[in-house]
Structures are given as structure tokens and as C-alpha cells.
Amino acid sequence: MGIEIALVFLVLIGIFIVRSIKVVPQQNAWVVERWGKYRCSLTPGLNFLFPIMDRVAYKHSLKEIPLDVPSQICITRDNTQLEVDGILYFQVTDPMRASYGSSNYIMAVTQLAQTSLRSVIGKLELDKTFEERDIINEQVVAAIDEAALNWGVKVLRYEIKDLTPPKEILHAMQSQITAEREKRALIAASEGRKQEQINIATGEREASIARSEGEKQAAINNAQGEASAILVVAQANAKAIEVVAQAVSQPGGMQAVQFKVAEKALDAYSQVAREATTTLIVPSNMTEVSSMIASAMKMTQTVQLSKN
């Protein structure tokens, strides 16, 4: 009998020890109640309780929790129905408030996310809802986070997964996008043609200017060439006259000039005789030829005296 009592006593002690030792996992918090009243929150690691008086009432994970927010129909500012669904990320920061602040903080956060989203979407037009997703997410988080403090929950972020307008609106939007792209294509084509015409006109103008500049330079070059040729001829004639004048002043120069003039005269008559097809008229008095030679010699002497 004594042994049986001892065994029962040992079993009770074993149960007491087992029920008094609590090992809390990392990133978890357990809420302990004593006689139905909140006593403490157990932190990760080894903890001890009084089994008869204390009990673990709630267990909370302190990890970040993703919560899928069901899709819902929202009405935009321009009275367009829009089906919206998203995902909410939150974290339990106060185990005591999460246990006693709300009977179901997950449902409370979900409902608040939906109502806040409807409120934010109702302030925007349809086109803005697609452009301002980040602003919508921030406003939903701000609205939920303020109320979730009483539930011991911290809302980290909210992300819209999908925005789905009605099929009619979606078709109209696609038609609008197609028309806008066609408009841009036409504008781009017209701008291209305009630039092409501008380039052609600019090229023709530059080519005309280049041709006129070339013609101008050619005329200048021709004039300069002709002037240079005239100058060279004049210089050659002057040199020739100078050489003749020097030759006349030498001994026997006058006789040589007389001979040369007479020779040129005879050559001229012979040339006329060869080219004449009908009749050759010669002076009746050859003394006229002598007088011509004398006149030429007189002119040569005059040039010589003027140089001296």
C-alpha cells in the first residue's frame, strides 16, 4: 500500500514538473493566464509555470505574416466598377494586445484592409488607379496601421495584386490605346516627311550656293588669268622693243633694221601673191617701198633717241 502511494506521488510530481516546464520556440510568444487573468508573456527559451494556477492561453508567432485579402468590387470616382485584390503583410508586436484587443485580429485586419481600399479607390478616377498603385498601397497601410495598434499588430505593407475593370471598359481602354498609338505613328511619319523636305531644301540651297561660289571663283580665276596673260604679253613686247632699241644703238644696227624691214616687206608681198586667187596689185613705183622703209627707220631712230 505504501509503495502504491509512493508511485502515485511520483507520477503526480512528474506531471507537475512536465506541466511546469515550457519551452517557447524562437520568434514566438505565449500568453500566460493565472486563474483566468493575464499574468505574463513567455519569451523564447526555457520558462517555468505553476500548473495548477497558470496556463498558456494564447500562442502567437512574431514572424511576418502574409495575408491574402479577398478580391472585391470597388467603385471609382467616375463611377466605374473595378475588381481589386491584394496581399497584406503584418506582424504581431504586442502579444497581450493581440490576445485581448480583438477576438480575431486576422479577420479584423482583413476587413479593415478591404474597407480602406474601397475608400481610397473611391477617391480616384479609373485611369489614376493604374498609375498610382504605390500611392494606393501607402494610403491603405496608413489607414490600417492606425487602427491595428490596439490589436497589437503592425501592418508592414500592402500590395495590389490585380486591378480588373469590366470587359466593356477593358475593350474601350484597349481601343483607346490602339488609337493613341496609331496617332503617334501618324505624327511620327509626318514629322519624318517634314524633316525630309527640310533636308532636301537645305541640300538644294547649299548646292546652289556652292555652285554660285564655284562660278564666281571661276570667273575671278579667268579674269586673273587674262590679266596675267595681258601683262605677260605687254612685258614681252616691252622687252622686245628694249632689245631692238639696244640692237639699233650698236654699230651696224641701223643697217640691220633696214634689211629686216625690207625683208618683212618682201615676205608680205610674197604671202599676198601666194594667197591671192585673182589679181595682185603692186605699187607702180617701187620708190614707194623705199619710202616705207625710210619711214620705218625714222620711227626706229625716234624711239632710240627718246630712250637715250
VENDAHU-V953305 format. One record per backbone hydrogen bond with DSSP energy under -1.0 kcal/mol. NH is the residue of the N-H (numbers start at 0). CO is the residue of the C=O. Records with the same first field share a line. If there is no record, write none. Layout:
NH->CO + CO
This chain:
4->0
5->1
6->2
7->3
8->4
9->5
10->6
11->7
12->8
13->9
14->10
15->11
16->12
17->13
18->14
19->15
20->16
21->46
23->44
28->59
29->41
30->57
31->39
32->54
33->36
34->52
36->33
38->31
39->31
41->29
44->23
46->21
48->19
53->49
54->32
56->30
57->30
59->28
61->26
64->89
66->87
68->85
71->83
73->81
75->79
76->123
78->75
81->73
82->163
83->71
84->161
85->68
86->158
87->66
88->156
89->64
90->153
92->151
93->151
97->93
98->94
99->95
100->96
107->103
108->104
109->105
110->106
111->107
112->108
113->109
114->110
115->111
116->112
117->113
118->114
119->115
120->116
121->117
122->119
123->120
128->124
130->126
131->127
135->131
136->132
137->133
138->134
139->135
140->136
141->137
142->138
143->139
144->140
145->141
147->143
150->147
151->148
152->147
153->90
155->88
156->88
158->86
160->84
161->84
163->82
169->165
170->166
171->167
172->168
173->169
174->170
175->171
176->172
177->173
178->174
179->175
180->176
181->177
182->178
183->179
184->180
185->181
186->182
187->183
188->184
189->185
190->186
191->187
192->188
193->189
194->190
195->191
196->192
197->193
198->194
199->195
200->196
201->197
202->198
203->199
204->200
205->201
206->202
207->203
208->204
209->205
210->206
211->207
212->208
213->209
214->210
215->211
216->212
217->213
218->214
219->215
220->216
221->217
222->218
223->219
224->220
225->221
226->222
227->223
228->224
229->225
230->226
231->227
232->228
233->229
234->230
235->231
236->232
237->233
238->234
239->235
240->236
241->237
242->238
243->239
244->240
245->241
246->242
247->243
248->244
252->249
255->251
256->252
257->253
258->254
259->255
260->256
261->257
262->258
263->259
264->260
265->261
266->262
267->263
268->264
269->265
270->266
271->267
272->268
273->269
274->270
275->271
287->284
289->285
290->286
291->287
292->288
293->289
294->290
295->291
296->292
297->293
298->294
299->295
300->296
301->297
302->298
303->299
304->300
305->301
306->302
307->303
